[in-house]
Amino acid sequence: MNDQTPILDDQTDDGDEFLPRRELLDRIDAAIEAGDTALLNSLLEPMHGADIADIIERLAPAERRAFLTLYSGEIDGEILSEIDDSIRDEVIEQLPPEVVAEAVREMDSDDVVDLVEDMDEPDRQEILAALDATDRAAVQQSLAYPEYSAGRLMQSEVVTAPEHWTVGEAIAFLQSEDWLPEQFYHIVLVDPRRHPIGYVTLGRLLASAHSTTLRDITEDSFRTISAFADEGDVAYVFNQYHLISAPVVDRDDRLVGVITIDDAMSVLDEEHEEDILRLAGVGDESSLNDSVMQTARQRVPWLATNILTAVAAASVIGLFESSIAQLVALAVLMPIVASMGGNAGTQTLTVAVRGLATKGLTKDNSVRVIRREVLVGILNGAIFGLAIGTVTYLWFANFGLGAVIGLAMIINLTIAALAGILVPLTLEKMGADPALASPTFVTTVTDVVGFFAFLGLATVILL
């Protein structure tokens, strides 16, 4: 037993058993402040690379520089590949060149591609120079494919075998080779032209008799992915068909690499994160590690857009200035209609954008989904229209005013549901990103329709 502080225990201060203990984080901070390299190394030695990367990310810039000065010799490929993109370049600049070179040599080709693809050319060449000729060629091959494609996502290290080999021959081959990837799940079967024709899982390989030919134990889940396929489609295929890995082929269907489930799931996480950030209008690359100016630049465009839409809604209110002057209760009640419409539109919009992202919402079922959302809007409008109408009648002792706000609620919630589904569908058809532009359009529609319906009905019926 060693006497090092455990990374995890049954209870942490934040109630998450998978987070490092607060006591450990405090000791790490104290070691950094004291400049105690030996203590810092002893505290971090048992930790996973991903946890060390998280610690680096949570530090303020000055603390991060001190940490890297003390711990730079221990930064390896695993830690470097786990550090958030927003600060990775900053970390690399502070590390000694020999440490970066050794870390890069430990990384799989797909991780090196992820590391260098956004770098300036001089920095990229410096990283590539640390690789041997074979690995460098593999990385350069991946970089030749379009950004966000399967070719950028794949690793070039693939274990292959001819289909006529027996299990015994395959096992002997695996035991004799020292270049094999640290983690792989399949042996890909190829023909003489290097076309993938199937694959065998390692589990089934080890469970089969040595005399069995590999072609007899291939998996039904086998499918290839074009190197030019969008990485979002790659993530969908992995999730849809429960794949562990998949061979990647070029335009001639020749094997050029393999994508594993960890990379596919990382893409899926990134896609979900981008959708959430875009729906909120904060930029698809926003990070907790961004500076004040970076964060402000990302948010200003959409705040500016919202000002324009707010002006549009305000102009509708201006049309009914005299009505509001005659019946002040309208000014009190009209935000309720617009707010409910905005919330209802956001609900439908979120479901629609998620459906488009997961390919659950298609043109084959879009009419049915639109019909459902409209009926939901009418039903919810009737329920809340009756509720707010009753409250309004009791509040202002005005039956007509209660009826007006009830009707306006039904109209706006119905239109909100329709806009929430039609706007992202239309943007998708036009080739725009529904998550990026839909919220602004939907909010504008619900504000304008809400104010116009309520104030217009009040003008016609009450005044």
N, C-alpha and C positions, 0 to 999 in steps of 0.2 A: 504494500500500500504506500502511495506517496502522500506527502502532506500539503500538496497544492490545493488552493481553494477550488472547490468544484464549480464548474461552469453553471450548472443548473441544480435546483433543488425542487422539492415538491411545491413550494409556494414562493413567488416572487412578489416584489412590492407592487407590480402592476397587475398581478393576477394572471400572468401568462407564464406557464411552466416552461415554455421554450425560449424565453428571453434570459440573457445573462443576469445573474443576481445583482441588485443594486450595490451590494457590498463589494463585489468583484469590480464593477465599473468604477467605484470610488477609489479602489486600490490602484487600478490602472491609471486613473487621473493623477493620483498622488505620485506614482512612479514617473509619469511624464513630467510633472512639475518639479520633481527632485532630480530629474536627469539620471535615474537609476536604470541602466540598461539591463543589468542582471535580473532585477526584480521584474521588469516589464517582460523580459523573455520568459521567465518562469511562469508568469501569470497567463501569457498567451500561448505557451507551448501546447497545452492540451486542447486548445480551441480549434474548431473547424475554420477553414479559410473564409467561408461566407460570413461567419460571426466576426472574424477579424476585420473583414471588409466593412461590415456594418459599424464597427467601432471607429474605423477611419472616417467613415462618412459623417458620424455624429459629432466629430470634433470640429471646433472652430478653426479657421485657417491657420492662425498662429499656433494653436495646439497641434494641428495636423503636421505642420512643419517640424515641430519638436519631436513628435512621435516618429516621423519618418527618419529623422536624424538618428534617433536611438535604435530603431527597429529595422532600418533599411536592409541590413544584411539578411534578414529573415523573410523578406517579401518574395514569394514564389509565384509561379504561374497561376496556381489556384486562387490565391488572394487577388492577384492583379485582374483576373478575368471576372471576379465577383464585384469589383468596385464599380459604383454607378458611373455611367458615361459622363455625367456632368462634371465630375472632378477627376476622372481618370487621367486626363492629360496633365493636370496640375500635379498629380501624384508622380507620374512618370518623369516630369521635369525635375522633381526634387530627388529622384533616386540616382545613385551612381550608375553610369552606363553599363558596367559589368553586371550589376544586379538585374537591370532590365533585360540585358542580353540572356542571362541564365534563365530568368523567369519566362521569357518568350520561347526559349528552346524547350521548355517543359510543357508548353501548351499544345493542344490539338490544333490542326490547321483552321478549323472553323472559329475557334476562340481567337486566334491570331488575326483572322479576317475581321472579326468584330472589333478587335483592338485598333487596327490601323485604318479601317475604311474611311473614317472621318478625319484622319490626320492630314496635315499639310504634307506635300510631297517630300520635302527634305526630312521631316520627322518619320514619315513612312519608310523611306529608304534606309534610314538609320536602324529602324527596327528590323526590316527585312535582311539587312546585312548581317544580323546576329544569327540567322538561320543557315543551316547547311543548304546546299544547292537543291536537293530534292524537295525539302520542305518549302523553300522559297518559291520554287516553281509551282508547287501546289497552291500556295497562297495567292500568287499572281494569277493563276488560272481562275480561282474563285473571284478575285477582284475584277476580272474581265467580264463577268456576268452583270446584268443590271442590278442596281440597288434594290433591296427588298425582294430579291428573287431567291428561289431555292438554291441556285448556284452559290450565292453568298452565304447561305445558311449551312450548307453541307460541309462535312469533313472529308478529306480525300483519302484518309486511311480506311481502306475497306478490305475485309478478309474474304477472299474468293476461292472457289474450287470448281473443277469440272463436274458435271452431273454424274459422270460414270464412276467417280471415286466411291470407294466404300467408306463406311464409318471409320473403320480401322485406319485407312489411309489418311482420312481427314484429321483424326486425333493425332496421328504421328506427325503430320504436317504442323499442327498447332503447337505441339510440344517441342518442335525443332526450330521454330522461328522466334527471334527476339525483337522483331520490329512491330509486333502486334499492338493495336491500340490498348490503352489501359482498360477501357470499357467497350465491349461490343456484344451484340445480342444474337446476331445471325451470321451464318456463312452464306454468302451470296453465290449461287450457282450461275456460271457463265458459259456461253458457247465459245468456239474458237475465235469468233470476231468480237468477243468481250460484250456480247449482248446478255443482260441478266435474264434468266429464264425461270428463276425460283429462288427460294431461300430455305434454310434449315435452322431452327432454333438450337442453341447450345444445349438446352435441356433435353430436347428430343434426340439430339446427337448422342449424348452421354447415356441415354436410356435404351438405345438401340443396339442390336448385335453388331459386332465388328464386320460381319460379312454383308450387312445390308448396304445397298447402294444409296447414295444421297438423293437421287431422283425419287426414291420410294418413300422418303420421309419429309418431303417439302410441305410447306404450310399453305393452306387455302387463302390466307390473308395477303399473300404476295401481291404487290402492285408497285409499279415504278412511278417516279415523279420527274417531270421535265425540269431541267436546270433553269428554265426560263419561267417556271410557274411562280405566281405571286406567293410570298411567304404566308400571307393570310389564308390562301387556299391550301397551303401545305398544312397549316395548323388545323384547318377544318377537316382535311382528310385523315389526319392522325386521330383527331377526336371522334370523327364519325365512324371509323372502322377499327378503332382500338389498336392502332399500330404501335409497335415498339421501335421499329426502325424501318426505313424504306430506301431502296436504291435510287440514285439520281442519275438520269441519262441525258445525253446531249441530243442534238437534232437528228443524229443518225442512230439513236437508241443504244449508244454505247455507254457502258458504265463509267461515270466520272467521279462518283462519290456516294456518300450515304448520309441521311439525316436521321438522327436519333431522337427519341421521345423527349429528352430534356430540352433540346433546342426547340422542338415544335411547341412544347408547353410554354417555353419562355416567350415565344412569339404570340401565343394565345393570351398570355398575361399582358403583354405589351399592347395587343389589340384592344383588350378590355380597358386597360388604363387610358389609352388614347381616346376611346369613346367617352369615358367618364370626363376626362379633361376637356374634350371638345364640346361636350354637352354643356359644360359649365363656362365655356368661353375663356379658358385660361391658357390655351396653347397646348399642343399635344406633346411637348417636350418639357413641360414645367416640372421642376424638381424642388424638393425641400432644400437642396444644396445651392440653388441659384442665388445670385446676389440680388440686392434691392433693385438695381437698374435692369437686370435681366428679367426679373419678375414683372416689373412695371411695363417694360416694352412688350412682353407677351400679353398683358391684360388690356393695355390701352386701346388697341384696335377694336376689340369687341365692346368695350365700354363706350367708345365713340359711336359705334354702330347703334348701341342701345339708346344713346342720346337722340339720334335721328328718329328711331322708332317711337321714343317717348314724345318727341315733338309731334309726330303724326297722331298719336293718341290724344295729345293735348289740343290739337287743332279740331278734333271731333268735339271735344268738350266745349271749345270756343263757339261752335255752331249753335249751341244751346245755352249760351250765356244768359239770355233773357229768361229762359225757362227756369234756370237755377236761381236767378234773382227773385222770381215770383214764388218759388217753392224751395226754400233752403234745405229741406229734408233730402232733396235729390243729391246735394253735395255730400251729405252724410252717408248716403246709401250706395252711391255709384261705385266706390272702390270695392264693395263686396262682390258685385257682379263680375267686375274685371278680374279680381283676385281668384275667385272660384274658377273662372274660365281658364286663367293661366295655369292653375294647378291641374285641372282636368286635362288640358292640352299636353302638359308635361308628362302626365301619367301615360297617355296614349303614345306620345312621342318616344318615350323611353322603351316601351314595349316594341314599337315599330323599328327603332334603330337596332335594338338587340336582335330582333327577328331577321333583319337584313344582314347583320354581321354574321349570324350563325346559319344563314341561308334557310331559316325556317319560314320566312316571309318571301314568297315568290309570286310571279304573275299568275301562277295556277291557283293559288288560294287567296290572292289579294282581294278579290271581290267579296268573298266570304268574310274575311277579316274586317274589311271596311264596313260591311253591313252590321257585323257584330258590334264594332266600336260606336257606330252611329246609334244603334239601339241602346247601348250602355249609356251614351250621352243623354239620350232622351229620358231614360229611366232615372238616371242620377239627377238630371235637370228637374224632373217632376218631383222627386223626393225633396231635394233641397229648395226648389222653388216654393213648394208648399210650406216647408219649414220657415224659410226667411219671410215669406208672405204673411204667415201667421204672426211672426215676431214683429214685423213692420206694422201690421194692423193694431196689435196690442200697444206698440210703442207710440205710434203717432195718431191712433184712433181714426185712421183713414183707410177704408176698405179698398178704394181705388188704387191707392199707392201700394198696398200689399199685393193686389192683383198684378200691377205693372211690374214690380220687381220679381214676382214669381214667373211671369211670362218671359221676362228678360233672362232670367236664370236658365229656363229651359232652352231658349234660343242659343245662348252663349255656350252652354255646356255641350249642346249638340254640334255647334260649329267648331268648338274646341276639339272634340273627338274626331271630327272630319278632317280638320287641319292637321291634327297630330299624326294621322296616318297618311294623308295625301301628300303633305309637304315632303317627308323623307322619301316616299315612293317616287315623287316627281324628280327630286334631286338625284336620286340613285339612277333614274332613267337618263338624266342629263349628264351623268358621269361625274357629278359633284359628290363630296362626302356628306352624307345626311347628318352625321353627328356634328359636323363643324358648322353648318349653316342653318339647320332646322330650328334650333331654339329661338333664334331671333325672329324668323318668319312667323312661327307659331305664336309667340308672345305678342307680336304686333297684331296678328289677326284677332286674338282673343281680347286684347285691349280695345281695339277699334270697334269690333262687333259688340262687345259688352257695353261700352259707353253709348254707342249709337242706338243699340236696341233699348236700353233702359231710358235714356234721355228722350229718344224719339217717341217711344210708347207713352212716356209721361206727358210729352208735349201734346200728342194727339188726343189722349184719353182724359187727362186731368186739367189741361189749360185751354 
